[in-house]
Amino acid sequence: PFFPNGELVLTTKIFGFPTFDEATSIMTSAQSIFFIMGFPPDEDIEDAVVDLETKAIDALVEVAEKWEKDGTSPFTILEQFNESSFPLEFGRGFLQNIPFLAAAFTLMSVFTAAIFFSRDPVQSRMVVGLGATVTVTLAMAAGFGFLFICGIPMTSIHGMLPFILVGVGLDDSFIIVAEFYRHPRSLPIEERVRKTIFDVGLSILTSTLTSTCAFGLGCISSIPAVFWVCLYAFLAIPIIFLYSLTMFVAIIVIDERRVDENRRDFLCCITAKSNKATEVNIDTSWDDEIVGGVEGQADSRVDRFMAVYADFLLLPVVKVVVLVVFAAILGVCTWSTTLLKQEFTVELVLPQGSYVGTFLDSLEMYTSVGGFETTLFFRDIDQSTVDGQQAMENYLNAMVFLDEVSSQPRNFWLRDFQAYSKNNSDLDGFTFEEQIAAFLELPIYGSLHGRDIARNKQGQVTASRVLIRLDQVNSDDVKQQTDALNNQEQVAREQIVNQGLAGKDWAFFSFDDTYFIWSFFKACPPELTLTTITGVVAVTIISIFAIPHWSAVFFSAPLVMILYVDLLGFLQFMGVTINSVSYITLTLSIGLMVDFLIHILLRYFDSAKTTRHDKVKDTLKTMGTSVAMGGFTTFLGVLPLAFNTTGIFEVVFVTFLGLVLLGVSHGLILLPVLLSMFGPEDNIVLLITHDEVEKDEERS
């Protein structure tokens, strides 16, 4: 059958699962019906078309809701979709993320303010806590703004970065402030700042270098989304480091002068009434309650807790249990890692309840349209010659011969043209260009093939195409999809017209938008392996130069690899597959997981204690709290994503939940145990002055 304009009626493209009367061949039923409306491809009215499509979708959604409500529809379900649906829904998902971003920063601000709060109005340092959050926020704004000015694009996937970077930045802030308040207040403020930077500057610099290096290696990815996300993080991390050492340190100094002047927290213009507590700095001060450091006083409550924890952790029986438990975790996670699979669903990047998702579900459920469609293109050859046409036939037949294709295309302009010219004696003596013109003037052929043939002003065919269906490729089987991509590339490469040409210059090739996803699946395993290896190597090299002892590499490199395997296994347990989003989060995690280890290692090798037990105990007392706080702030940063309705951010939350749990446990449990058993006992002397020796004695 044909439409009134002469176009062939393809029943399966209009009706889903049609049934026919065997005697009359008349269609008797169908599970669905398609109504398709086309708009002219005119760039001048593109914006108007998008607006019209949006209004049409909104109207159809209202109709569908009305039908479902009052039951007056002749159809059970009404689904709708247009070419603007994907980008519009992606944008809606990104906009839905903004309230969660605000919630994350509010949560972090409240948390940091609460941590620095004290009942004493002078010794309370809530402004310092809020200053830490503001510092990280402004640092991110500076980094992102610079890239905006440079014209670097930002996609919806970039929405995950603020949640991650705010936790990472606050990690440095907690380390700085804890060390600053650990020094005696009898020292001048400038001297306390100098000692603080001397003590923790290398640790923060090293973690910044490892993270920046890991993100920089992610920038070599051939996958654009990974490249752009890593580029933003690559610049943001060092800027956060610079802001922490400048702006945040300045905030600490200003606040400390406020305390010296006996002014209230927040209401710094108001001088508090003098009392004995503030004058002699007894146990009501924030720094003594949380981190200690007031001259002549005992360790703080947190320090005492970490000391008790260290003594318990280093008991022989506890160390055996720790090693057995972590070995079991590694074994289980290694097994789980082998079960990881690649999978991508469009719903992952759509907001929950999106009409696009329900449309795609209905398309699969109520239609017989299976597999994928791809287009074969022919260009840069003379398509009027017998040799050229035979080459086109050979390429098409080779593609149809693939296991992924079960039948010849329904319509191929060359075959219809050859049949038309052969059976039409009126064309004798016409040139090829004249025959093509007469062929396309017929309504039936013009509607079928008019958009498949490109001609220049002289009527010569410069390019053409034909559509084939890869009906044997399962939409849920990544291996079948990557095999289909490889097989098509191999067929195109073997064509004589493509010999000696680069892939982008091939005369015969196939293409479909789906190939972007398939290409990602193809590139993901080798790129993820390369990123992991280069990341571990880079971290190892930085550790060799940054940590003042050769043995550090034997702790950092193996533990980073163990952490990575454990994280992969954790993701598989949580139902996360390897896709574009999880690939990005795994790339980011390489640079972040080492932070939990570097701070502990540097503090261990910097300790003036002489035995492994004492060095580990000193490390946990002075750095353990900061590492735990850093992990907790990273978790708080991504916590709002647990309530997000977009699959992208659910993957981010699960990944960083695993990263924090595994990173903190390995950094504060497994690594101290290993250092207590195999760590060097010799003192590491690196630019230690007489003042620093006094500092270690005071700390002891």
Backbone hydrogen bonds, N-H to C=O, Kabsch-Sander energy under -0.5 kcal/mol:
donor,donor_aa,acceptor,acceptor_aa,energy
3,F,7,E,-3.4
6,G,3,F,-2.4
9,V,1,P,-2.6
10,L,8,L,-0.7
11,T,9,V,-0.8
13,K,10,L,-1.4
14,I,10,L,-0.5
14,I,11,T,-1.5
15,F,11,T,-3.2
16,G,32,S,-2.3
17,F,15,F,-0.5
19,T,29,S,-2.5
21,D,26,I,-2.8
25,S,21,D,-2.8
28,T,19,T,-2.7
29,S,19,T,-1.2
31,Q,16,G,-2.8
32,S,16,G,-0.9
34,F,14,I,-3.0
42,D,40,P,-2.4
43,E,41,P,-0.6
45,I,42,D,-1.2
46,E,43,E,-1.2
49,V,45,I,-2.4
50,V,46,E,-2.3
51,D,47,D,-2.3
52,L,48,A,-2.3
53,E,49,V,-2.9
54,T,50,V,-2.5
55,K,51,D,-2.3
56,A,52,L,-2.5
57,I,53,E,-2.6
58,D,54,T,-2.3
59,A,55,K,-2.4
60,L,56,A,-2.5
61,V,57,I,-2.6
62,E,58,D,-2.0
63,V,59,A,-2.2
64,A,60,L,-2.8
65,E,61,V,-2.4
66,K,62,E,-2.2
67,W,63,V,-2.9
68,E,64,A,-2.4
69,K,65,E,-1.7
70,D,66,K,-2.7
71,G,67,W,-2.0
85,S,82,N,-1.8
88,L,84,S,-2.2
89,E,85,S,-2.7
90,F,86,F,-2.7
91,G,87,P,-2.3
92,R,88,L,-2.0
93,G,89,E,-2.4
94,F,90,F,-2.0
95,L,91,G,-2.4
96,Q,92,R,-2.1
97,N,93,G,-0.6
97,N,94,F,-0.9
98,I,94,F,-0.5
98,I,95,L,-1.1
100,F,96,Q,-0.5
101,L,97,N,-1.9
102,A,98,I,-2.4
103,A,99,P,-2.3
104,A,100,F,-2.2
105,F,101,L,-2.1
106,T,102,A,-2.3
107,L,103,A,-2.8
108,M,104,A,-2.5
109,S,105,F,-2.3
110,V,106,T,-2.6
111,F,107,L,-2.4
112,T,108,M,-2.8
113,A,109,S,-2.3
114,A,110,V,-2.3
115,I,111,F,-2.5
116,F,112,T,-1.7
117,F,114,A,-1.0
124,S,120,D,-1.9
125,R,116,F,-3.0
129,G,125,R,-1.4
130,L,126,M,-2.6
131,G,127,V,-2.7
132,A,128,V,-1.7
133,T,129,G,-1.4
134,V,130,L,-2.6
135,T,131,G,-2.4
136,V,132,A,-2.0
137,T,133,T,-2.3
138,L,134,V,-2.8
139,A,135,T,-2.1
140,M,136,V,-2.4
141,A,137,T,-2.4
142,A,138,L,-2.3
143,G,139,A,-2.4
144,F,140,M,-3.0
145,G,141,A,-2.5
146,F,142,A,-2.0
147,L,143,G,-1.7
148,F,144,F,-2.4
149,I,145,G,-2.4
150,C,146,F,-1.7
151,G,148,F,-1.6
152,I,147,L,-2.6
158,H,155,T,-1.1
159,G,156,S,-1.5
160,M,157,I,-1.7
161,L,158,H,-1.6
164,I,160,M,-1.3
165,L,161,L,-3.2
166,V,162,P,-1.9
167,G,163,F,-0.7
168,V,164,I,-1.8
169,G,165,L,-2.8
170,L,166,V,-1.9
171,D,167,G,-1.1
172,D,168,V,-1.1
173,S,169,G,-1.5
174,F,170,L,-2.5
175,I,171,D,-1.7
176,I,172,D,-2.3
177,V,173,S,-2.7
178,A,174,F,-2.2
179,E,175,I,-1.9
180,F,176,I,-2.4
181,Y,177,V,-2.2
182,R,178,A,-0.5
182,R,179,E,-0.5
183,H,179,E,-0.6
183,H,180,F,-1.1
187,L,184,P,-1.4
192,R,188,P,-2.1
193,V,189,I,-2.3
194,R,190,E,-2.2
195,K,191,E,-2.6
196,T,192,R,-2.3
197,I,193,V,-2.6
198,F,194,R,-2.2
199,D,195,K,-2.2
200,V,196,T,-2.7
201,G,197,I,-2.0
204,I,200,V,-2.6
205,L,201,G,-2.8
206,T,202,L,-2.7
207,S,203,S,-2.1
208,T,204,I,-2.3
209,L,205,L,-2.6
210,T,206,T,-2.5
211,S,207,S,-2.2
212,T,208,T,-2.9
213,C,209,L,-2.7
214,A,210,T,-2.3
215,F,211,S,-2.4
216,G,212,T,-2.5
217,L,213,C,-2.3
218,G,214,A,-1.5
219,C,215,F,-0.9
219,C,216,G,-0.6
220,I,217,L,-1.4
221,S,218,G,-1.4
227,F,223,I,-2.3
228,W,224,P,-2.8
229,V,225,A,-2.0
230,C,226,V,-2.4
231,L,227,F,-2.1
232,Y,228,W,-2.0
233,A,229,V,-2.2
234,F,230,C,-2.8
235,L,231,L,-1.5
236,A,232,Y,-2.2
237,I,233,A,-2.3
239,I,235,L,-1.3
240,I,236,A,-2.5
241,F,237,I,-1.9
242,L,238,P,-2.3
243,Y,239,I,-2.6
244,S,240,I,-2.2
245,L,241,F,-1.8
246,T,242,L,-1.0
247,M,243,Y,-0.6
248,F,243,Y,-2.2
249,V,244,S,-0.7
250,A,246,T,-2.2
251,I,247,M,-2.0
252,I,248,F,-2.2
253,V,249,V,-2.4
254,I,250,A,-2.7
255,D,251,I,-2.4
256,E,252,I,-2.4
257,R,253,V,-2.0
258,R,254,I,-1.7
259,V,255,D,-2.0
260,D,256,E,-2.2
261,E,257,R,-1.6
262,N,259,V,-1.8
263,R,258,R,-2.3
264,R,267,L,-0.7
264,R,270,I,-2.4
265,D,121,P,-2.8
267,L,265,D,-2.8
268,C,266,F,-2.0
270,I,267,L,-2.1
271,T,269,C,-0.5
272,A,262,N,-2.5
279,E,275,N,-1.9
280,V,276,K,-2.2
281,N,277,A,-1.1
282,I,277,A,-1.3
285,S,282,I,-1.6
289,E,285,S,-2.1
290,I,286,W,-2.5
291,V,287,D,-1.2
292,G,287,D,-2.2
297,Q,294,V,-1.9
301,R,289,E,-0.5
302,V,289,E,-0.6
304,R,300,S,-2.6
305,F,301,R,-2.3
306,M,302,V,-2.7
307,A,303,D,-2.1
308,V,304,R,-2.3
309,Y,305,F,-2.8
310,A,306,M,-2.5
311,D,307,A,-2.4
312,F,308,V,-2.2
313,L,309,Y,-3.0
314,L,310,A,-2.1
315,L,312,F,-1.5
319,K,315,L,-2.5
320,V,316,P,-1.9
321,V,317,V,-2.0
322,V,318,V,-2.7
323,L,319,K,-2.4
324,V,320,V,-2.4
325,V,321,V,-2.9
326,F,322,V,-2.6
327,A,323,L,-2.0
328,A,324,V,-2.2
329,I,325,V,-2.5
330,L,326,F,-2.3
331,G,327,A,-2.3
332,V,328,A,-2.7
333,C,329,I,-2.7
334,T,330,L,-2.3
335,W,331,G,-2.1
336,S,332,V,-2.5
337,T,333,C,-2.3
338,T,334,T,-1.3
339,L,336,S,-1.3
340,L,337,T,-1.5
343,E,578,I,-1.7
348,L,345,T,-1.8
349,V,346,V,-1.6
350,L,347,E,-1.2
352,Q,645,T,-0.9
354,S,351,P,-1.7
358,T,354,S,-1.5
359,F,355,Y,-2.1
360,L,356,V,-2.4
361,D,357,G,-2.1
362,S,358,T,-2.4
363,L,359,F,-2.5
364,E,360,L,-1.9
365,M,361,D,-2.0
366,Y,362,S,-3.1
367,T,363,L,-0.7
370,G,368,S,-1.0
372,F,470,L,-1.4
374,T,468,I,-2.6
375,T,511,F,-1.8
376,L,466,V,-3.0
377,F,509,F,-3.5
378,F,464,S,-2.7
379,R,507,A,-1.6
380,D,462,T,-0.8
383,Q,381,I,-1.1
383,Q,461,V,-0.5
385,T,382,D,-1.1
389,Q,385,T,-2.2
390,Q,386,V,-2.4
391,A,387,D,-2.2
392,M,388,G,-1.8
393,E,389,Q,-2.2
394,N,390,Q,-2.7
395,Y,391,A,-2.1
396,L,392,M,-2.3
397,N,393,E,-2.8
398,A,394,N,-2.2
399,M,395,Y,-1.9
400,V,396,L,-2.3
401,F,397,N,-1.7
402,L,399,M,-1.2
405,V,402,L,-1.5
416,D,412,F,-2.1
417,F,413,W,-2.7
418,Q,414,L,-2.5
419,A,415,R,-2.3
420,Y,416,D,-2.3
421,S,417,F,-2.9
422,K,418,Q,-1.9
423,N,419,A,-1.8
424,N,420,Y,-0.5
425,S,423,N,-0.6
427,L,424,N,-1.5
428,D,425,S,-1.7
430,F,427,L,-2.4
435,Q,431,T,-2.5
436,I,432,F,-2.6
437,A,433,E,-2.0
438,A,434,E,-2.3
439,F,435,Q,-2.5
440,L,436,I,-2.5
441,E,437,A,-1.1
442,L,438,A,-0.7
442,L,439,F,-0.8
446,G,442,L,-3.2
447,S,443,P,-2.4
448,L,444,I,-1.3
449,H,445,Y,-3.1
450,G,446,G,-1.7
452,D,449,H,-1.6
453,I,449,H,-0.6
453,I,450,G,-0.5
454,A,463,A,-3.1
456,N,460,Q,-2.1
459,G,456,N,-1.8
462,T,454,A,-2.5
462,T,460,Q,-0.7
463,A,454,A,-1.3
464,S,378,F,-2.1
465,R,452,D,-1.5
466,V,376,L,-1.7
468,I,374,T,-2.6
470,L,372,F,-4.1
470,L,468,I,-0.5
471,D,469,R,-1.5
472,Q,404,E,-2.1
473,V,470,L,-1.3
474,N,472,Q,-0.6
477,D,474,N,-1.3
478,V,476,D,-0.8
481,Q,477,D,-1.6
482,T,478,V,-2.7
483,D,479,K,-2.6
484,A,480,Q,-2.3
485,L,481,Q,-2.0
486,N,482,T,-2.5
487,N,483,D,-2.9
488,Q,484,A,-2.1
489,E,485,L,-2.0
490,Q,486,N,-2.3
491,V,487,N,-2.3
492,A,488,Q,-2.4
493,R,489,E,-2.4
494,E,490,Q,-1.5
495,Q,491,V,-0.6
495,Q,492,A,-1.0
498,N,495,Q,-1.4
499,Q,496,I,-1.3
501,L,498,N,-1.9
505,D,502,A,-2.0
506,W,503,G,-1.2
509,F,377,F,-1.5
511,F,375,T,-2.1
515,Y,512,D,-2.1
516,F,513,D,-1.6
517,I,513,D,-0.5
517,I,514,T,-0.6
518,W,514,T,-2.2
519,S,515,Y,-3.1
520,F,516,F,-1.6
521,F,517,I,-2.4
522,K,518,W,-2.3
523,A,519,S,-2.4
524,C,520,F,-2.4
527,E,523,A,-2.2
528,L,524,C,-3.2
529,T,525,P,-2.3
530,L,526,P,-2.6
531,T,527,E,-3.0
532,T,528,L,-2.2
533,I,529,T,-2.6
534,T,530,L,-2.8
535,G,531,T,-2.2
536,V,532,T,-2.5
537,V,533,I,-2.6
538,A,534,T,-2.7
539,V,535,G,-2.5
540,T,536,V,-2.4
541,I,537,V,-2.6
542,I,538,A,-2.5
543,S,539,V,-2.3
544,I,540,T,-2.1
545,F,541,I,-1.6
546,A,542,I,-2.6
547,I,543,S,-2.4
549,H,547,I,-2.3
552,A,549,H,-1.5
553,V,550,W,-1.0
554,F,551,S,-1.3
555,F,552,A,-1.7
556,S,552,A,-2.6
557,A,553,V,-1.5
559,L,555,F,-1.4
560,V,556,S,-2.4
561,M,557,A,-2.0
562,I,558,P,-2.6
563,L,559,L,-2.9
564,Y,560,V,-2.2
565,V,561,M,-2.3
566,D,562,I,-2.8
567,L,563,L,-2.4
568,L,564,Y,-2.3
569,G,565,V,-2.4
570,F,566,D,-2.4
571,L,567,L,-2.4
572,Q,568,L,-1.9
573,F,569,G,-2.0
574,M,570,F,-1.8
575,G,572,Q,-1.4
576,V,571,L,-2.8
578,I,341,K,-2.3
579,N,577,T,-0.8
583,Y,579,N,-2.5
584,I,580,S,-1.4
585,T,581,V,-2.3
586,L,582,S,-2.4
587,T,583,Y,-2.0
588,L,584,I,-2.4
589,S,585,T,-2.1
590,I,586,L,-1.1
591,G,587,T,-0.7
591,G,588,L,-0.6
592,L,588,L,-0.9
593,M,589,S,-2.8
594,V,590,I,-0.7
595,D,592,L,-1.2
596,F,592,L,-0.5
596,F,593,M,-0.8
597,L,594,V,-1.1
598,I,594,V,-2.8
599,H,595,D,-1.4
601,L,597,L,-2.6
602,L,598,I,-3.0
603,R,599,H,-2.0
604,Y,600,I,-2.3
605,F,601,L,-2.5
606,D,602,L,-1.4
607,S,603,R,-1.0
607,S,604,Y,-0.8
615,K,611,T,-2.6
616,V,612,R,-2.7
617,K,613,H,-2.4
618,D,614,D,-2.7
619,T,615,K,-2.2
620,L,616,V,-2.6
621,K,617,K,-2.0
622,T,618,D,-2.1
623,M,619,T,-2.7
624,G,619,T,-0.9
624,G,620,L,-0.6
625,T,620,L,-0.6
627,V,623,M,-2.2
628,A,624,G,-2.4
629,M,625,T,-2.7
630,G,626,S,-2.6
631,G,627,V,-2.3
632,F,628,A,-2.2
633,T,629,M,-2.7
634,T,630,G,-2.0
635,F,631,G,-2.0
636,L,632,F,-2.6
637,G,633,T,-2.3
638,V,634,T,-1.3
639,L,635,F,-1.1
641,L,638,V,-1.3
642,A,639,L,-2.1
643,F,640,P,-1.5
644,N,641,L,-1.3
647,G,347,E,-0.6
647,G,350,L,-0.8
648,I,348,L,-1.2
649,F,646,T,-0.6
650,E,646,T,-1.3
651,V,647,G,-2.0
652,V,648,I,-1.7
653,F,649,F,-2.3
654,V,650,E,-2.4
655,T,651,V,-2.5
656,F,652,V,-2.4
657,L,653,F,-2.2
658,G,654,V,-2.2
659,L,655,T,-2.2
660,V,656,F,-2.3
661,L,657,L,-2.4
662,L,658,G,-2.7
663,G,659,L,-2.7
664,V,660,V,-2.7
665,S,661,L,-1.7
666,H,662,L,-2.5
667,G,663,G,-2.5
668,L,664,V,-2.7
669,I,665,S,-1.4
670,L,665,S,-1.5
671,L,666,H,-3.1
673,V,669,I,-1.5
674,L,670,L,-2.5
675,L,671,L,-2.7
676,S,672,P,-2.2
677,M,673,V,-0.9
677,M,674,L,-0.5
678,F,674,L,-3.1
679,G,675,L,-1.7
684,I,605,F,-0.6
685,V,683,N,-0.7
686,L,684,I,-0.6
689,T,687,L,-0.6
693,V,689,T,-1.7
694,E,690,H,-2.0
695,K,691,D,-2.0
696,D,692,E,-2.2
697,E,693,V,-2.1
698,E,694,E,-2.5
699,R,695,K,-2.6
700,S,696,D,-2.3
